[in-house]
Amino acid sequence: MISENEAKILGLLSSKKVLKASEISEYLGIPLSSVFSLANLLKEKGYVSIKEEENKLLELTDEGKLRLKNGLPEDVLISKLNGSSVKISEAKEILGKDFNIALSWAKRKNLVQISNDMIIPKYTSYTSPEFEYLRKVSLGEKIDTVITKELERRGLVREIRSKDMEISLIKDVDVRQSITFLTPELIASGDWKNYTLKEYNVAAFPPFIQLGKLHFFREFLERVKDAMVSLGFEEVRGNFVEMEFYNFDMLFQAQDHPAREIHDSFQVEGKGKLPKDELVKNVREVHEKWWRYEWNQDISKRLVLRSQTTAVTARQLTIRRGETKVFTIGKVFRPDAIDATHLIEFHQLDGLIIEKDFSFVDLLSILKEIFFRIGIKEVKFKPGYFPFTEPSVEIYGYINGLGWVEMAGSGLLRPEVTEPAGVNMPAGAWGLGLDRLAMLMMSVNDIRNLYSDDIEYLRERRIDLW
Ligand SMILES: N[C@@H](Cc1ccccc1)C(=O)O
């Protein structure tokens, strides 16, 4: 296959047989460096042979150009003196910065004599032979090598090396340009004869285009969200900074529960404002009745970075009346030592169903469905414990290559949780950690990679989960 420019070069060579790359570049108006690479391609294809050449060229330096324009300093000195002798100091003024070179060359060339501080010229005007050489160099004419050396030493010219090649045609070719499309016009006019048709390369890969896409973990979260929405759940949100009242008290976690210790949740300065008395009173009552201690309002006003999105569920309980299906996805925060499997902030999905006659079996079946939709086709339940649910289960999912992995917690909310909030129907709740799930499903072995901004790493990630 011959490209358009290769064909042009072969076209030229078919009449001339041998040409220099520089000549081809000039004829065709293709940059010399391109002619070099085209010639090499043609050589590989067996059409031409190449002889590399290196040319030495002389070129005027900036000073050389200046001297060619204004004359050599020693010549200028002679013409300025115009036959009359002057004091050295005067001559210095007349010639300015060129004076020293002018005088030293004039002396060396014996154009002047110095006596008693006077410069006595021997000519009224003089043109050094170098001037003519400078002119020749400027026109690209050759000059003697000894003279070249001298001019180089004076910094008037310099040698530059330029590469060229001699390209000879060694195989006659069909230099018709090749085209990709045969048009009705080409056929009708018979012009098609002047072209060859490019073969279609079915083995060639299409150009690879890097498209923008969502960060893979973001996309994973979006898909989980889609799965929940597809099951008829409404998305709700809460804030990162939460009152302990919602993060713990409403969830029937006693005030001395270890999760409330300073090293188990991030404390935030300040105090929250408790909701209406009725709710606070009810919560106090169940705590005091069942946990048997004196419930402290001040503790429940403390602020934390929420340690579970179940806090959002707790808030929903206080505002929902009637049947409810909601979920929330968001970050939670827990102090920890950061390593490949632990971060101090991660994502949870919490869900809540309030429904008349809702049963534990209903809950298990909806959990199964949720997991199915996010790509975990097999789940198994184990009895578990959470302060806010009874019965409670731990949910295990099966992951190829890994086996059964604990993924979530769930249960029917205790009456101690629902009743103070005024919910008089059964309610199921569950919570699951999304970071670990994403890692397992996408074979990410370091949790920190879920938040990677390494573009190469991100390009390789793909989500084909469900
Ligand atoms: N919030 C619990 C999970 C959970 C949520 C809702 C019901 C039961 C369990 C956790 O973080 O482990």
The ligand as a Tripos MOL2 file, in Angstrom:
@<TRIPOS>MOLECULE
LIG
   12    12     1     0     0
SMALL
NO_CHARGES

@<TRIPOS>ATOM
      1 N1        -26.1560   -0.2040   61.4880 N.3       1 LIG1
      2 C1        -25.7050   -1.5650   61.5690 C.3       1 LIG1
      3 C2        -26.3350   -2.4430   60.5120 C.3       1 LIG1
      4 C3        -27.8080   -2.6110   60.6860 C.ar      1 LIG1
      5 C4        -28.7120   -1.7100   60.1880 C.ar      1 LIG1
      6 C5        -30.0840   -1.8690   60.3240 C.ar      1 LIG1
      7 C6        -30.5300   -2.9950   60.9780 C.ar      1 LIG1
      8 C7        -29.6660   -3.9290   61.4920 C.ar      1 LIG1
      9 C8        -28.3120   -3.7380   61.3320 C.ar      1 LIG1
     10 C9        -24.1670   -1.5660   61.3790 C.2       1 LIG1
     11 O1        -23.6020   -0.5540   61.0710 O.co2     1 LIG1
     12 O2        -23.5530   -2.6020   61.5470 O.co2     1 LIG1
@<TRIPOS>BOND
     1     1     2 1
     2     2     3 1
     3     2    10 1
     4     3     4 1
     5     4     5 ar
     6     4     9 ar
     7     5     6 ar
     8     6     7 ar
     9     7     8 ar
    10     8     9 ar
    11    10    11 2
    12    10    12 1
@<TRIPOS>SUBSTRUCTURE
     1 LIG1         1 GROUP 0 **** ****
